[in-house]
Amino acid sequence: MPGNPVIPLALSGWNKVLTLHLHLMQLGYQAAIALNAGDCTVNFALFGRMRTVTGAQALTMHLPEGVDVQNALRRFFDYFPQARSEVFDIEWREGEHVDAHGTPWFEARPAYAVKPMWRVLLNGKDLSYIGGPSLPLSAGDEIHVFPPGR
């Protein structure tokens, strides 16, 4: 087998697989660390299918002071990515950004919208009625995620 031309290709492929695994583990670690980064404590309560998908009934997150609900939900679903597709549909929003040379570029960005019949509550009030996901959070706030009823 020494000198076989297939060996370097096989080792190269194996190196790519191991690098991918390392990258995925680092992303998971960073998502877990982000749950405890911040001064403001926010509680998440989960109901129905969310308990099954996440394996948790409740979770406490530490967030920076003044963070909005959207960023809190992003951190939560970065920690439980398997639950993101249960609650959200992806909407594409357009926007422009300017590169380092001053050239404007069109950019389509994914944005998450709560699926119909799912409810996200902030302190017992539906987000869609009190200002949406841009509301700032303060210490002791509670976010509840409810799946559709029967």
C-alpha positions in Angstrom: 0.0 0.0 0.0 2.8 2.5 0.4 3.0 4.6 -2.7 -0.6 3.9 -3.7 -2.0 7.1 -5.4 -5.4 6.7 -3.7 -4.0 7.1 -0.1 -3.4 10.9 -0.3 -6.9 11.5 -1.7 -8.4 9.3 1.0 -6.5 11.2 3.7 -7.5 14.5 2.2 -11.2 13.5 2.3 -10.9 12.3 5.9 -9.2 15.6 6.9 -12.2 17.5 5.5 -14.7 15.3 7.4 -12.8 15.8 10.7 -12.6 19.6 10.0 -16.4 19.7 9.5 -17.0 17.8 12.7 -14.7 20.2 14.6 -16.5 23.2 13.2 -19.9 21.8 14.2 -18.7 21.1 17.7 -17.3 24.6 18.0 -20.6 26.1 16.9 -22.5 24.1 19.5 -20.0 25.2 22.2 -20.4 28.8 21.2 -24.2 28.6 21.3 -24.0 27.0 24.8 -21.7 29.7 26.0 -24.0 32.5 24.6 -26.8 31.3 26.9 -24.8 32.5 30.0 -23.3 35.7 28.5 -25.0 38.7 29.9 -26.4 40.5 33.0 -30.1 40.3 32.3 -31.9 37.0 33.2 -34.8 35.9 30.9 -36.9 32.8 31.4 -38.2 30.7 28.6 -41.2 28.4 29.1 -42.0 25.8 26.5 -45.2 24.0 25.9 -46.5 21.1 23.8 -44.3 19.9 20.9 -41.6 22.3 21.9 -41.0 20.3 25.1 -40.7 17.2 23.0 -38.3 18.7 20.4 -36.1 20.5 22.9 -36.3 18.0 25.8 -36.9 20.9 28.2 -39.9 22.6 29.9 -38.1 25.8 30.8 -34.7 27.4 30.3 -33.1 30.5 31.8 -30.9 32.6 29.6 -28.5 35.4 30.6 -28.6 38.2 28.0 -27.0 41.7 27.7 -29.2 44.5 29.2 -31.5 46.0 26.6 -31.5 43.2 24.1 -34.7 42.8 22.1 -37.0 39.7 21.9 -35.7 38.9 18.4 -32.1 38.5 19.5 -33.2 36.5 22.5 -35.1 34.1 20.3 -32.2 33.9 17.9 -29.9 32.8 20.8 -32.5 30.4 22.0 -32.9 28.8 18.6 -29.2 28.7 18.1 -29.0 26.5 21.1 -32.0 24.4 19.9 -31.6 24.5 16.1 -33.8 21.5 15.6 -36.8 23.5 17.0 -36.3 26.4 14.7 -38.2 24.8 11.8 -41.0 23.9 14.1 -41.8 27.5 15.0 -40.5 29.7 12.1 -40.9 30.1 8.4 -38.0 31.7 6.6 -38.8 35.0 4.8 -36.3 36.6 2.6 -35.8 40.3 3.0 -33.9 42.6 0.6 -31.3 45.0 1.6 -28.2 46.7 0.5 -24.8 46.9 2.0 -21.7 48.8 0.9 -18.4 47.0 0.7 -14.9 48.4 1.7 -14.5 50.0 -1.8 -17.8 51.9 -1.5 -19.7 49.7 -4.0 -23.3 49.0 -3.0 -24.4 45.4 -3.2 -27.9 44.0 -3.1 -28.3 41.3 -0.4 -31.1 38.9 0.4 -31.2 38.1 4.1 -33.2 35.4 5.8 -35.6 36.5 8.4 -37.7 34.3 10.6 -41.4 34.8 10.9 -43.5 32.9 13.5 -45.7 30.2 11.7 -49.4 30.7 11.7 -51.1 29.5 14.9 -47.9 29.5 17.0 -47.8 32.0 19.8 -44.8 33.7 21.3 -45.7 35.6 24.5 -43.7 38.2 26.4 -44.8 38.3 30.0 -48.2 36.8 29.1 -48.9 39.1 26.2 -48.8 38.1 22.5 -45.9 39.7 20.7 -48.0 40.4 17.6 -50.3 42.7 19.7 -47.7 44.6 21.8 -45.1 45.7 19.3 -43.5 42.7 17.8 -40.1 41.1 18.3 -38.2 44.5 18.4 -39.4 45.1 22.0 -36.5 45.4 24.5 -36.2 42.9 27.4 -35.4 43.6 31.0 -34.4 41.4 33.9 -37.1 38.9 35.0 -39.0 38.9 31.7 -40.6 35.6 30.6 -41.0 34.4 27.1 -43.5 31.6 26.4 -43.6 29.6 23.2 -47.0 27.9 22.5 -47.6 25.5 19.6 -50.9 25.4 17.7 -53.8 24.0 19.7 -56.0 21.1 18.5 
